[in-house]
């Protein structure tokens, strides 16, 4: 019984302990929530010291904070560290926040952290990692349809390409950021995008356009009473006028920035303003005054300035030291500039960044294509819902038209193919009939050449039956078949026939419709030479040059032959067959010329080959 009482007490203690702990933690979480709101407000109002006080208070009770509150604390702390130009510490803070945001599946915050990590990497001169994390942020933001986040990420990606002096990509992403800002109708975001757009236009040396955009930024800053934004405008305007050799105008804007900083000090803008004043005085031929402002800038620039900007400070310092005739100091600064520049903007880094950007653009296009296809599918569904009958009728009509068109094309092509096959089929029996007649004549004479004729005939028949079933054959094989046929005829006519054959060009490089040449050769023997008792001759020329095949065949004939009868004889199966096949196979790409004189008959065929 005693043990049962002890067990019950222990259970009650276990049940009540978390509740009492939760109750004790409740005031802390409410207080942390209040402090986090204050941190956000102070950061937005550019009051870093006040934000720091609330950050320290929150840190003291962070072990009692909810996971979401810890995440916000780390975000705000990273933002504060960045505002103090503590880029490495800010990066470490965001690295702590990233796994927590991924664990909480807070995609918007994860994208923001990736974006902020990218900014720190850029400030540390690690552009390759800056691009990698910026693209990670963009991919999340696209799925979230977060326009404000996309605007910010495009702006930051534009800055990376600014550091690489890649004017095309810098302007491309700056314009995308600006386009989103216009849609959002948010003056502050519009001004931030305009600053980057102006910087990108400076790379193209569009100084007037860039200056107009920065004057817009100055007008927005005055309206919002935002000194930070106004300083951005004045410092960048000073830089533009210095680049365009209007140094006096540039100096005036840097002096305006200096006047604001006297009432509202800001370490970051102090550096850039002093750097700008030094640059202006140097360009105006006053290196001593320039050196005074340069020393003020370089004192803090080493610790606070982004690496890509710091190298420009070193370069200006080298130039000023040269003008002051301090070669050793100038050389030391040039070396610092070169080392820092090589570490940031090297060929390998540029290649990796551009490859990453290309992959990102490719994924965007693929995603856009998928979304377009989905949109098309959704539109089809909507059309079906609105009016199924019209959609069905349209589909049926389109299907009927398509079927009719397909049937017509098949019918037309089938008829064309049948006609071609019939024309080609006429050659087979005609050739075979002539050859068998020759073989019969030899067998009557009991000639020893009969077996040779049979062998050659088998080679030719094999070619006709098995190799001519394709649309085209190699031109060299076609000529070899003609040579076999001629050898058959030589056996028949023995020594009473002279045959000359000239082949020119690389015939193996071209294809031609099969059995186009054979009827021409057959007709020379049948209708020309066969009528001569002796001294018959045939001249054959086959040339392939400049994608044109020319076949020319001529033979002698009896002087008293009726040319009209001969032409008719040639046209029965030979030339008429070839004319039709050329019309089907080589429309507007052939010539067939017949020359019939008193003692000579000639056919010239030209074909444009592809």
TIZAFI-466911 format. One record per residue (C-alpha): residue in three letters; x, y, z; residue number from 1. Coordinates in steps of 0.02 Angstrom, whole numbers, always signed. Each point is the difference from the previous one (the first is absolute). Example, Ala and Ser with C-alpha at 12.3 -4.5 7.8 and 13.67 -1.06 7.14 Angstrom:
2
Ala | +615 | -225 | +390 | 1;
Ser | +69 | +172 | -33 | 2;
END
This chain:
610
Unk | +0 | +0 | +0 | 1;
Unk | +145 | +116 | +42 | 2;
Unk | +84 | -33 | -166 | 3;
Unk | -162 | +37 | -95 | 4;
Unk | -10 | +172 | +88 | 5;
Unk | +182 | +38 | -48 | 6;
Unk | -35 | -47 | -183 | 7;
Unk | -155 | +112 | -7 | 8;
Unk | +99 | +147 | +69 | 9;
Unk | +138 | -25 | -129 | 10;
Unk | -128 | -5 | -143 | 11;
Unk | -79 | +161 | +65 | 12;
Unk | +171 | +84 | +8 | 13;
Unk | +40 | -53 | -179 | 14;
Unk | -168 | +62 | -63 | 15;
Unk | +7 | +166 | +90 | 16;
Unk | +185 | +42 | -31 | 17;
Unk | -10 | +41 | -189 | 18;
Unk | -159 | +99 | +27 | 19;
Unk | +77 | +101 | +139 | 20;
Unk | +157 | +24 | -106 | 21;
Unk | -106 | +53 | -149 | 22;
Unk | -93 | +120 | +113 | 23;
Unk | +165 | +73 | +60 | 24;
Unk | +62 | +13 | -179 | 25;
Unk | -158 | +85 | -62 | 26;
Unk | +48 | +175 | +63 | 27;
Unk | +173 | -21 | -78 | 28;
Unk | -68 | -42 | -173 | 29;
Unk | -117 | +149 | +7 | 30;
Unk | +143 | +113 | +52 | 31;
Unk | +112 | -70 | -138 | 32;
Unk | -139 | +30 | -126 | 33;
Unk | -9 | +182 | +56 | 34;
Unk | +189 | +21 | -11 | 35;
Unk | +7 | -76 | -174 | 36;
Unk | -129 | +126 | -61 | 37;
Unk | +106 | +139 | +75 | 38;
Unk | +158 | -67 | -86 | 39;
Unk | -89 | +0 | -167 | 40;
Unk | -63 | +177 | +27 | 41;
Unk | +173 | +65 | +49 | 42;
Unk | +83 | -84 | -149 | 43;
Unk | -130 | +74 | -119 | 44;
Unk | +28 | +173 | +74 | 45;
Unk | +189 | -18 | -14 | 46;
Unk | +27 | +6 | +188 | 47;
Unk | +135 | -135 | +21 | 48;
Unk | +47 | +43 | +180 | 49;
Unk | -179 | -19 | +62 | 50;
Unk | -17 | -161 | -101 | 51;
Unk | +159 | -65 | +82 | 52;
Unk | -72 | +28 | +175 | 53;
Unk | -156 | -104 | -40 | 54;
Unk | +107 | -134 | -84 | 55;
Unk | +102 | -20 | +160 | 56;
Unk | -157 | -11 | +106 | 57;
Unk | -74 | -132 | -115 | 58;
Unk | +163 | -98 | +2 | 59;
Unk | -9 | -15 | +191 | 60;
Unk | -165 | -94 | -11 | 61;
Unk | +29 | -91 | -164 | 62;
Unk | +0 | -172 | +84 | 63;
Unk | -185 | +27 | +44 | 64;
Unk | -49 | +64 | -173 | 65;
Unk | -108 | -95 | -122 | 66;
Unk | +88 | -70 | -157 | 67;
Unk | -82 | +133 | -110 | 68;
Unk | +59 | +137 | +119 | 69;
Unk | +178 | -68 | -2 | 70;
Unk | -5 | +6 | -190 | 71;
Unk | -58 | +182 | -2 | 72;
Unk | +133 | +47 | +128 | 73;
Unk | +137 | -75 | -109 | 74;
Unk | -70 | +89 | -153 | 75;
Unk | -3 | +169 | +87 | 76;
Unk | +171 | -27 | +75 | 77;
Unk | +71 | -38 | -173 | 78;
Unk | -81 | +158 | -69 | 79;
Unk | +73 | +104 | +143 | 80;
Unk | +175 | -74 | -26 | 81;
Unk | -12 | +38 | -185 | 82;
Unk | -50 | +181 | +38 | 83;
Unk | +160 | +12 | +104 | 84;
Unk | +101 | -71 | -148 | 85;
Unk | +41 | -157 | +100 | 86;
Unk | -23 | -111 | -152 | 87;
Unk | +85 | -158 | +62 | 88;
Unk | -94 | +3 | +167 | 89;
Unk | -163 | +32 | -92 | 90;
Unk | +35 | -148 | -114 | 91;
Unk | +31 | -114 | +150 | 92;
Unk | -164 | +57 | +77 | 93;
Unk | -97 | -38 | -159 | 94;
Unk | +85 | -170 | -9 | 95;
Unk | -72 | -37 | +172 | 96;
Unk | -172 | +58 | -54 | 97;
Unk | -9 | -99 | -163 | 98;
Unk | -21 | -179 | +72 | 99;
Unk | -131 | +65 | +122 | 100;
Unk | -102 | +81 | -141 | 101;
Unk | +13 | -160 | -104 | 102;
Unk | -55 | -103 | +150 | 103;
Unk | -150 | +114 | +26 | 104;
Unk | -36 | -10 | -188 | 105;
Unk | -14 | +188 | -6 | 106;
Unk | +36 | +24 | -185 | 107;
Unk | -14 | +190 | +1 | 108;
Unk | +125 | +16 | +142 | 109;
Unk | +115 | -129 | -80 | 110;
Unk | +1 | +101 | -161 | 111;
Unk | +37 | +158 | +99 | 112;
Unk | +145 | -84 | +90 | 113;
Unk | +73 | -67 | -164 | 114;
Unk | -13 | +176 | -69 | 115;
Unk | +86 | +77 | +152 | 116;
Unk | +138 | -130 | -4 | 117;
Unk | +27 | +44 | -182 | 118;
Unk | +21 | +183 | +46 | 119;
Unk | +131 | -42 | +133 | 120;
Unk | +97 | -110 | -122 | 121;
Unk | -2 | +143 | -126 | 122;
Unk | +64 | +124 | +128 | 123;
Unk | +139 | -125 | +45 | 124;
Unk | +47 | -10 | -185 | 125;
Unk | -59 | -181 | -21 | 126;
Unk | -107 | +28 | -155 | 127;
Unk | -14 | -183 | -45 | 128;
Unk | -87 | -42 | +166 | 129;
Unk | -99 | +162 | -11 | 130;
Unk | -75 | -58 | -166 | 131;
Unk | -32 | -176 | +63 | 132;
Unk | -102 | +58 | +151 | 133;
Unk | -90 | +136 | -97 | 134;
Unk | -63 | -130 | -126 | 135;
Unk | -57 | -111 | +145 | 136;
Unk | -101 | +147 | +66 | 137;
Unk | -75 | +35 | -172 | 138;
Unk | -56 | -179 | -24 | 139;
Unk | -96 | +3 | +165 | 140;
Unk | -74 | +172 | -32 | 141;
Unk | -66 | -52 | -171 | 142;
Unk | -100 | -141 | +81 | 143;
Unk | -63 | +117 | +136 | 144;
Unk | -51 | +136 | -124 | 145;
Unk | +88 | +124 | +116 | 146;
Unk | +14 | +155 | -110 | 147;
Unk | +88 | +108 | +128 | 148;
Unk | +127 | -136 | +35 | 149;
Unk | +28 | -30 | -186 | 150;
Unk | +30 | +187 | -26 | 151;
Unk | +131 | +2 | +137 | 152;
Unk | +86 | -159 | -65 | 153;
Unk | +5 | +63 | -179 | 154;
Unk | +75 | +162 | +64 | 155;
Unk | +135 | -92 | +96 | 156;
Unk | +39 | -115 | -147 | 157;
Unk | +20 | +155 | -107 | 158;
Unk | +128 | +63 | +127 | 159;
Unk | +101 | -162 | -18 | 160;
Unk | +11 | +27 | -188 | 161;
Unk | +44 | +183 | +33 | 162;
Unk | +151 | -62 | +98 | 163;
Unk | +47 | -109 | -150 | 164;
Unk | -23 | +151 | -116 | 165;
Unk | -123 | -107 | -98 | 166;
Unk | -109 | +142 | -64 | 167;
Unk | -123 | -110 | -96 | 168;
Unk | -53 | -112 | +146 | 169;
Unk | +11 | +143 | +125 | 170;
Unk | -122 | +106 | -101 | 171;
Unk | -112 | -152 | -35 | 172;
Unk | -29 | -39 | +185 | 173;
Unk | -8 | +184 | +50 | 174;
Unk | -140 | +27 | -126 | 175;
Unk | -92 | -155 | +65 | 176;
Unk | +13 | +68 | +178 | 177;
Unk | -62 | +171 | -56 | 178;
Unk | -147 | -75 | -97 | 179;
Unk | -60 | -92 | +157 | 180;
Unk | +21 | +158 | +105 | 181;
Unk | -110 | +97 | -122 | 182;
Unk | -137 | -133 | +17 | 183;
Unk | +14 | +2 | +191 | 184;
Unk | -20 | +191 | +3 | 185;
Unk | +113 | +9 | +152 | 186;
Unk | +103 | +161 | -2 | 187;
Unk | +141 | -68 | +110 | 188;
Unk | +22 | -159 | -103 | 189;
Unk | -13 | +101 | -160 | 190;
Unk | +141 | +114 | +59 | 191;
Unk | +112 | -148 | +47 | 192;
Unk | -26 | -76 | -172 | 193;
Unk | +36 | +167 | -84 | 194;
Unk | +169 | +11 | +89 | 195;
Unk | +54 | -167 | -72 | 196;
Unk | -74 | +41 | -171 | 197;
Unk | +102 | +161 | -3 | 198;
Unk | +159 | -95 | +46 | 199;
Unk | -31 | -126 | -140 | 200;
Unk | -27 | +141 | -125 | 201;
Unk | +166 | +77 | +52 | 202;
Unk | +86 | -156 | -69 | 203;
Unk | -77 | +43 | -169 | 204;
Unk | +58 | +181 | +26 | 205;
Unk | -180 | +60 | -6 | 206;
Unk | +41 | +135 | +126 | 207;
Unk | -147 | +116 | -37 | 208;
Unk | -128 | -139 | +22 | 209;
Unk | +85 | -62 | +159 | 210;
Unk | +0 | +177 | +72 | 211;
Unk | -187 | +21 | -36 | 212;
Unk | -37 | -161 | +94 | 213;
Unk | +103 | +55 | +150 | 214;
Unk | -88 | +169 | +4 | 215;
Unk | -162 | -100 | +12 | 216;
Unk | +76 | -93 | +148 | 217;
Unk | +45 | +166 | +82 | 218;
Unk | -178 | +63 | -24 | 219;
Unk | -73 | -160 | +79 | 220;
Unk | +126 | +11 | +144 | 221;
Unk | -49 | +180 | +36 | 222;
Unk | -184 | -47 | -2 | 223;
Unk | +29 | -147 | +119 | 224;
Unk | +127 | +101 | +104 | 225;
Unk | +120 | -146 | -20 | 226;
Unk | +179 | +63 | +23 | 227;
Unk | +77 | -168 | -43 | 228;
Unk | -87 | -2 | -169 | 229;
Unk | +46 | +182 | -31 | 230;
Unk | +182 | -39 | +36 | 231;
Unk | -10 | -144 | -126 | 232;
Unk | -62 | +123 | -130 | 233;
Unk | +131 | +136 | +34 | 234;
Unk | +149 | -120 | +9 | 235;
Unk | -49 | -87 | -161 | 236;
Unk | -35 | +166 | -88 | 237;
Unk | +173 | +60 | +52 | 238;
Unk | +76 | -158 | -74 | 239;
Unk | -95 | +21 | -165 | 240;
Unk | +58 | +180 | -23 | 241;
Unk | +179 | -48 | +41 | 242;
Unk | -6 | -141 | -130 | 243;
Unk | -70 | +120 | -131 | 244;
Unk | +141 | +125 | +40 | 245;
Unk | -118 | +127 | +80 | 246;
Unk | +105 | -1 | +157 | 247;
Unk | -61 | +165 | +70 | 248;
Unk | -179 | -63 | -7 | 249;
Unk | +55 | -164 | +79 | 250;
Unk | +88 | +94 | +140 | 251;
Unk | -160 | +99 | +37 | 252;
Unk | -101 | -159 | +28 | 253;
Unk | +133 | -75 | +114 | 254;
Unk | -3 | +161 | +101 | 255;
Unk | -191 | -17 | +16 | 256;
Unk | +26 | -176 | +67 | 257;
Unk | +132 | +63 | +122 | 258;
Unk | -121 | +133 | +64 | 259;
Unk | -131 | -134 | +40 | 260;
Unk | +130 | -108 | +87 | 261;
Unk | +52 | +142 | +116 | 262;
Unk | -175 | -3 | +76 | 263;
Unk | -28 | -187 | -19 | 264;
Unk | +166 | -96 | +3 | 265;
Unk | +5 | -168 | -89 | 266;
Unk | +166 | -96 | -9 | 267;
Unk | -40 | -81 | -169 | 268;
Unk | -48 | +161 | -88 | 269;
Unk | +145 | +92 | +83 | 270;
Unk | +119 | -117 | -92 | 271;
Unk | -85 | +19 | -169 | 272;
Unk | -18 | +189 | +18 | 273;
Unk | +183 | +23 | +46 | 274;
Unk | +50 | -115 | -143 | 275;
Unk | -107 | +103 | -120 | 276;
Unk | +72 | +165 | +63 | 277;
Unk | +176 | -70 | -22 | 278;
Unk | -41 | -56 | -177 | 279;
Unk | -77 | +169 | -45 | 280;
Unk | +149 | +102 | +65 | 281;
Unk | +122 | -119 | -85 | 282;
Unk | -89 | +23 | -167 | 283;
Unk | -3 | +190 | +27 | 284;
Unk | +190 | +1 | +20 | 285;
Unk | +10 | +21 | +188 | 286;
Unk | +86 | -161 | +60 | 287;
Unk | +43 | +72 | +172 | 288;
Unk | -182 | +30 | +47 | 289;
Unk | -42 | -166 | -82 | 290;
Unk | +129 | -87 | +112 | 291;
Unk | -81 | +76 | +156 | 292;
Unk | -171 | -76 | -42 | 293;
Unk | +79 | -161 | -63 | 294;
Unk | +85 | -28 | +169 | 295;
Unk | -169 | +23 | +87 | 296;
Unk | -80 | -127 | -116 | 297;
Unk | +136 | -134 | +6 | 298;
Unk | +8 | +2 | +190 | 299;
Unk | -170 | -84 | +12 | 300;
Unk | -14 | -75 | -174 | 301;
Unk | +115 | -148 | +41 | 302;
Unk | -121 | -63 | +133 | 303;
Unk | -170 | +61 | -58 | 304;
Unk | +0 | +9 | -190 | 305;
Unk | -53 | -144 | -115 | 306;
Unk | +154 | -75 | -83 | 307;
Unk | -51 | +49 | -176 | 308;
Unk | -15 | +183 | +52 | 309;
Unk | +160 | -7 | +103 | 310;
Unk | +104 | -42 | -152 | 311;
Unk | -63 | +159 | -84 | 312;
Unk | +57 | +99 | +153 | 313;
Unk | +174 | -77 | -18 | 314;
Unk | +5 | +47 | -183 | 315;
Unk | -49 | +182 | +38 | 316;
Unk | +133 | +7 | +137 | 317;
Unk | +134 | -61 | -122 | 318;
Unk | -51 | +136 | -123 | 319;
Unk | +7 | +136 | +133 | 320;
Unk | +172 | -59 | +62 | 321;
Unk | +65 | +6 | -179 | 322;
Unk | -60 | +179 | -19 | 323;
Unk | +87 | +43 | +164 | 324;
Unk | +161 | -82 | -67 | 325;
Unk | +0 | -140 | +128 | 326;
Unk | +42 | -149 | -113 | 327;
Unk | +30 | -127 | +139 | 328;
Unk | -166 | +36 | +84 | 329;
Unk | -87 | -4 | -169 | 330;
Unk | +78 | -169 | -43 | 331;
Unk | -52 | -74 | +167 | 332;
Unk | -180 | +53 | -28 | 333;
Unk | +1 | -65 | -179 | 334;
Unk | +57 | -170 | +65 | 335;
Unk | -141 | -2 | +127 | 336;
Unk | -124 | +44 | -137 | 337;
Unk | +66 | -136 | -117 | 338;
Unk | -1 | -136 | +134 | 339;
Unk | -176 | +41 | +56 | 340;
Unk | -66 | +18 | -178 | 341;
Unk | +75 | -167 | -52 | 342;
Unk | -76 | -87 | +150 | 343;
Unk | -175 | +68 | -40 | 344;
Unk | -16 | +15 | -188 | 345;
Unk | +98 | -146 | -72 | 346;
Unk | -41 | -103 | -154 | 347;
Unk | -50 | -155 | +98 | 348;
Unk | -122 | +97 | +110 | 349;
Unk | -77 | +88 | -150 | 350;
Unk | -24 | -166 | -91 | 351;
Unk | -82 | -85 | +151 | 352;
Unk | -116 | +149 | +30 | 353;
Unk | -55 | +9 | -182 | 354;
Unk | -29 | -189 | -7 | 355;
Unk | -108 | +10 | +157 | 356;
Unk | -98 | +146 | -72 | 357;
Unk | -27 | -93 | -165 | 358;
Unk | -64 | -154 | +94 | 359;
Unk | -118 | +112 | +97 | 360;
Unk | -66 | +82 | -159 | 361;
Unk | -21 | -172 | -79 | 362;
Unk | -99 | -62 | +151 | 363;
Unk | -107 | +158 | -12 | 364;
Unk | -39 | -34 | -183 | 365;
Unk | -41 | -182 | +37 | 366;
Unk | -111 | +54 | +144 | 367;
Unk | -85 | +131 | -109 | 368;
Unk | -32 | -132 | -133 | 369;
Unk | -77 | -118 | +127 | 370;
Unk | -107 | +140 | +71 | 371;
Unk | -53 | +47 | -176 | 372;
Unk | -50 | -179 | -36 | 373;
Unk | -96 | -8 | +164 | 374;
Unk | -86 | +164 | -42 | 375;
Unk | -49 | -68 | -170 | 376;
Unk | -71 | -155 | +83 | 377;
Unk | -97 | +106 | +126 | 378;
Unk | -67 | +109 | -140 | 379;
Unk | -60 | -154 | -91 | 380;
Unk | -90 | -61 | +156 | 381;
Unk | -82 | +171 | +21 | 382;
Unk | -56 | -2 | -180 | 383;
Unk | -77 | -171 | +25 | 384;
Unk | -94 | +62 | +152 | 385;
Unk | -64 | +155 | -89 | 386;
Unk | -58 | -80 | -159 | 387;
Unk | +28 | -186 | -24 | 388;
Unk | -103 | -10 | -157 | 389;
Unk | +100 | +132 | -94 | 390;
Unk | +164 | -78 | +55 | 391;
Unk | -56 | -174 | -53 | 392;
Unk | -64 | +65 | -167 | 393;
Unk | +165 | +90 | -30 | 394;
Unk | +99 | -157 | +41 | 395;
Unk | -108 | -104 | -117 | 396;
Unk | +16 | +127 | -143 | 397;
Unk | +189 | +12 | +24 | 398;
Unk | +13 | -189 | +7 | 399;
Unk | -101 | -20 | -160 | 400;
Unk | +104 | +131 | -90 | 401;
Unk | +160 | -82 | +62 | 402;
Unk | -58 | -173 | -52 | 403;
Unk | -52 | +65 | -172 | 404;
Unk | +166 | +87 | -20 | 405;
Unk | +97 | -154 | +54 | 406;
Unk | -101 | -111 | -118 | 407;
Unk | +29 | +123 | -142 | 408;
Unk | +188 | +6 | +33 | 409;
Unk | +11 | -189 | +16 | 410;
Unk | -101 | -22 | -160 | 411;
Unk | +104 | +127 | -94 | 412;
Unk | +166 | -70 | +61 | 413;
Unk | -61 | -178 | -26 | 414;
Unk | -49 | +39 | -180 | 415;
Unk | +167 | +84 | -26 | 416;
Unk | +90 | -150 | +75 | 417;
Unk | -103 | -122 | -105 | 418;
Unk | +39 | +99 | -157 | 419;
Unk | +186 | -1 | +41 | 420;
Unk | -2 | -186 | +36 | 421;
Unk | -93 | -34 | -162 | 422;
Unk | +126 | +102 | -97 | 423;
Unk | +144 | -89 | +84 | 424;
Unk | -85 | -169 | -24 | 425;
Unk | -7 | +30 | -188 | 426;
Unk | +190 | -1 | -1 | 427;
Unk | +17 | -175 | +73 | 428;
Unk | -92 | -101 | -132 | 429;
Unk | +66 | +111 | -139 | 430;
Unk | +181 | -26 | +54 | 431;
Unk | -27 | -185 | +35 | 432;
Unk | -85 | -26 | -170 | 433;
Unk | +146 | +81 | -92 | 434;
Unk | +131 | -99 | +96 | 435;
Unk | -90 | -166 | -25 | 436;
Unk | -9 | +36 | -186 | 437;
Unk | +188 | +25 | +1 | 438;
Unk | +23 | -161 | +99 | 439;
Unk | -113 | -93 | -121 | 440;
Unk | +102 | +61 | -148 | 441;
Unk | +161 | -59 | +82 | 442;
Unk | -74 | -169 | +42 | 443;
Unk | -50 | -25 | -182 | 444;
Unk | +180 | +28 | -48 | 445;
Unk | +50 | -114 | +143 | 446;
Unk | +116 | +136 | +58 | 447;
Unk | +117 | -29 | +148 | 448;
Unk | -50 | +174 | +58 | 449;
Unk | -172 | -62 | +57 | 450;
Unk | +58 | -43 | +176 | 451;
Unk | +85 | +169 | +18 | 452;
Unk | -162 | +85 | -54 | 453;
Unk | -98 | -100 | +129 | 454;
Unk | +124 | +50 | +138 | 455;
Unk | -5 | +185 | -45 | 456;
Unk | -189 | -8 | -14 | 457;
Unk | -13 | -74 | +174 | 458;
Unk | +104 | +145 | +71 | 459;
Unk | -111 | +127 | -85 | 460;
Unk | -162 | -85 | +54 | 461;
Unk | +62 | -9 | +179 | 462;
Unk | +32 | +188 | -6 | 463;
Unk | -172 | +36 | -76 | 464;
Unk | -96 | -115 | +116 | 465;
Unk | +87 | +31 | +167 | 466;
Unk | +90 | +168 | -6 | 467;
Unk | -124 | +105 | -98 | 468;
Unk | -141 | -10 | +129 | 469;
Unk | +56 | +161 | +83 | 470;
Unk | -41 | +178 | -59 | 471;
Unk | +182 | +30 | -45 | 472;
Unk | +157 | -102 | -34 | 473;
Unk | +182 | +47 | -2 | 474;
Unk | +46 | +78 | -167 | 475;
Unk | +159 | -101 | -11 | 476;
Unk | -97 | -164 | +15 | 477;
Unk | -121 | +59 | -134 | 478;
Unk | +144 | +31 | -121 | 479;
Unk | +77 | -169 | +44 | 480;
Unk | -165 | -82 | -48 | 481;
Unk | +6 | +94 | -167 | 482;
Unk | +176 | -64 | -28 | 483;
Unk | -61 | -179 | +29 | 484;
Unk | -139 | +26 | -125 | 485;
Unk | +124 | +67 | -129 | 486;
Unk | +111 | -152 | +26 | 487;
Unk | -151 | -110 | -42 | 488;
Unk | -29 | +96 | -161 | 489;
Unk | +185 | -9 | -46 | 490;
Unk | -14 | -189 | +7 | 491;
Unk | -143 | +8 | -120 | 492;
Unk | +77 | +122 | -126 | 493;
Unk | +178 | -61 | +21 | 494;
Unk | +122 | +106 | -103 | 495;
Unk | -126 | +95 | -108 | 496;
Unk | -37 | +126 | +138 | 497;
Unk | +108 | +138 | +76 | 498;
Unk | -51 | +62 | +173 | 499;
Unk | +84 | +146 | +88 | 500;
Unk | -42 | +43 | +180 | 501;
Unk | +64 | +152 | +95 | 502;
Unk | -32 | +16 | +188 | 503;
Unk | +46 | +160 | +94 | 504;
Unk | -24 | +53 | +181 | 505;
Unk | -31 | -90 | +165 | 506;
Unk | -157 | -98 | -44 | 507;
Unk | -1 | -89 | +168 | 508;
Unk | -40 | +166 | +86 | 509;
Unk | -175 | +11 | -79 | 510;
Unk | -162 | -99 | -6 | 511;
Unk | -123 | -7 | -144 | 512;
Unk | -169 | -81 | -37 | 513;
Unk | +33 | -181 | -57 | 514;
Unk | -8 | -56 | -182 | 515;
Unk | -9 | +175 | -74 | 516;
Unk | +150 | -28 | -115 | 517;
Unk | -31 | -178 | -60 | 518;
Unk | -141 | +41 | -124 | 519;
Unk | +112 | +128 | -87 | 520;
Unk | +138 | -130 | -24 | 521;
Unk | -124 | -134 | -54 | 522;
Unk | -76 | +113 | -131 | 523;
Unk | +171 | +41 | -73 | 524;
Unk | +29 | -184 | -31 | 525;
Unk | -175 | -47 | -52 | 526;
Unk | -52 | +147 | -109 | 527;
Unk | +172 | +59 | -60 | 528;
Unk | +138 | -129 | -8 | 529;
Unk | -110 | -151 | -34 | 530;
Unk | -46 | +73 | -171 | 531;
Unk | +183 | +16 | -53 | 532;
Unk | +89 | -146 | -77 | 533;
Unk | +174 | +62 | +51 | 534;
Unk | +101 | +148 | +63 | 535;
Unk | -123 | +43 | +137 | 536;
Unk | +54 | +111 | +142 | 537;
Unk | -69 | +63 | +164 | 538;
Unk | +75 | +140 | +104 | 539;
Unk | -50 | +13 | +183 | 540;
Unk | +48 | +139 | +122 | 541;
Unk | -46 | +4 | +185 | 542;
Unk | +57 | +150 | +104 | 543;
Unk | -39 | +57 | +177 | 544;
Unk | +54 | +176 | +41 | 545;
Unk | -67 | +142 | +110 | 546;
Unk | -150 | -107 | +56 | 547;
Unk | -51 | -27 | -181 | 548;
Unk | +1 | -167 | -90 | 549;
Unk | +13 | +4 | -190 | 550;
Unk | -26 | -158 | -103 | 551;
Unk | +29 | +12 | -188 | 552;
Unk | -20 | -144 | -123 | 553;
Unk | +17 | +7 | -189 | 554;
Unk | +4 | -130 | -139 | 555;
Unk | +9 | -4 | -190 | 556;
Unk | -149 | -51 | -106 | 557;
Unk | -43 | -34 | -180 | 558;
Unk | -1 | +162 | -102 | 559;
Unk | -168 | -40 | -80 | 560;
Unk | -87 | -41 | +164 | 561;
Unk | -162 | +93 | +26 | 562;
Unk | +41 | +113 | +147 | 563;
Unk | -183 | +12 | +48 | 564;
Unk | -17 | -188 | +7 | 565;
Unk | +156 | -13 | +104 | 566;
Unk | -61 | +132 | +122 | 567;
Unk | -163 | -95 | +15 | 568;
Unk | +91 | -161 | +29 | 569;
Unk | +105 | +80 | +136 | 570;
Unk | -156 | +75 | +80 | 571;
Unk | -100 | -161 | +14 | 572;
Unk | +80 | -68 | +157 | 573;
Unk | +167 | +86 | +18 | 574;
Unk | -7 | +189 | -6 | 575;
Unk | -185 | +17 | +45 | 576;
Unk | +31 | -107 | +153 | 577;
Unk | +149 | +104 | +51 | 578;
Unk | -91 | +166 | -31 | 579;
Unk | -140 | -52 | +118 | 580;
Unk | +116 | -63 | +135 | 581;
Unk | +106 | +158 | -6 | 582;
Unk | -160 | +104 | +14 | 583;
Unk | -51 | -94 | +158 | 584;
Unk | +171 | -18 | +81 | 585;
Unk | +93 | +158 | -50 | 586;
Unk | -126 | +138 | -32 | 587;
Unk | +87 | +159 | -59 | 588;
Unk | +167 | -85 | +28 | 589;
Unk | +30 | -91 | -164 | 590;
Unk | +27 | +20 | -187 | 591;
Unk | -26 | -130 | -137 | 592;
Unk | +60 | +50 | -173 | 593;
Unk | -15 | -107 | -160 | 594;
Unk | +105 | +38 | -154 | 595;
Unk | -39 | -97 | -159 | 596;
Unk | +109 | +40 | -151 | 597;
Unk | +29 | -90 | -165 | 598;
Unk | +126 | -126 | +65 | 599;
Unk | +5 | +29 | +188 | 600;
Unk | -129 | -19 | +138 | 601;
Unk | +41 | +78 | +171 | 602;
Unk | -88 | +12 | +168 | 603;
Unk | +61 | +117 | +140 | 604;
Unk | -71 | -17 | +177 | 605;
Unk | +45 | +121 | +141 | 606;
Unk | -59 | -18 | +180 | 607;
Unk | +30 | +116 | +148 | 608;
Unk | +45 | -115 | +144 | 609;
Unk | -9 | +39 | +188 | 610;
END
